[in-house]
């Protein structure tokens, strides 16, 4: 069997890598939507047939920006990942799937990877170096 000593030593940090990168991507997309304006995001959602597009725009921006930041620091990680799983699934089904696989044509390869990352985070948790781990360790010492 071929193994790597570093993998054995650092395996508990694997979820952290996925969490931080996915969080950065979501936070930047939320920030981009925020800077573009709620009205622009609502307009886009309106073209997709979303009812109450302004409300859904605010919820989408908050989910991506706040959820992404929570993933980066590892706070409320599994809840944030659950919400972002839903956001990813909706984006996959309403925007990307009709465009085929490849991102160059607006396809679903990128959102599929983000969806998989969120599901992985829901399953594995925050991993090392997270606010969730710090909070758990602090409470277990009491």
N, C-alpha and C positions, 0 to 999 in steps of 0.2 A: 504494500500500500504506500502511495506517495502522499506524504503529509508535510505540512509546513509548521514549524514550531511557532512562528508568529501567529498563525491562524488559531492554534490552540490557546495561546496566551491572550489574544485580543478578540476572540470570537464574540464576547459580550458587547463589543463596541460596534459590531456590524450594523445593528439597527440605528445607531447614532449617525452613521454616514448617510444612510438613506433618508433619515429624518431631517437632517440639516439641509441637504441638497433639495429635497422635495419642498421643505419649508421655504427655502430661499426662492424657488421658482414660483410657488403660490403667492408669497408675499410680494414679489416683484410684479406679478400679473395683477394682483389686487391694487397695488400702488399705481400701476399704469392706468387701470380703470378709474381710480379715484382722481388722478391728475387729468384724465380725459373728460371727466365730469360724469356725474350720475345721469344726467340727461342723455349723454351719448350712449352710455351702457344701457339705459332704459330703451332708447331708440332701437338698439340692436336686438334686445330681448323682445321688443314689440314685433320686429320682423319675423321672429321665430314663433310668434303666437302666444307669448306669455301673457297671462292676465295680470293686471296691476303691475306693469313693467317697472315703474319707479320703485315700488316696494321690493320687487325681486332684484333690481339693480343694487339697491342698498344692501340687501341680504347677501348677494353675491360678492360685492366688494368687501363687506365685513368678513365673510367666510374666508375669502382668499387672503386678505391682508392680515387679519387678526389670527386666523387659523395657521397661516404660514409662519407668523412670528412665534406663535405658541409651539409649533413644531421645531423651529430653530432652537429655542431654549429648552424644549422638552417639557413644557408645562401643559397639563390637561391633554397629554399627547394622544391617548387613544380616542378621546372624544373629538379632538380636533381632526384626527385622521378619519374618523367616521363621517364627520361633516364633509370633509374634503373628498372622501370616497363618493359621497352622493353628488357633490359638485362635478367631479370628474365623470361620473356615469351619465349625468344629464348632458354635459358638454359632448361626450362621446356620441350619445344617441341623437341629440338635436342638431349638432353642428358638424361633426367630423365624419361619422360613419358613411354618409352618402358620398363623400369625396374620395373614397378608396383608402388604401393603407398608407401611402407615403405622404409625409408632411409637406413636401414640395407642392402638392395639389390640395393642401388643406385637409389631408387625411388624418387618420386616427392613431398613427404610430406613437406620437408623443404623448397624447392624452391617455393612451392605453398603458404606457409606461408609468405615468403619474398615478393612474388608477391602481396598477399593481403595487407601486410603492406605498400608497395609502393602505391598501389591504394588508400588506406586509407589516406596516407599522401597527395597525389594529391588532394583528396577531401577536407580534413580538413585543410590543411596548416600546418605550423610549430608548432603552439601552443605557449605556454608561453616559456619564457627564450630562445629566439632565436634571431639570428642576424636580421632575417627578421622583427620580432616584434620591435626590437630596432630601425631599420631603418625606419619603418613605423611611430613609435611614434616620432622620431626625425624630420621627414619631416612634420608631421601634426602640430608640434609646431611652424613651421616657418611662 
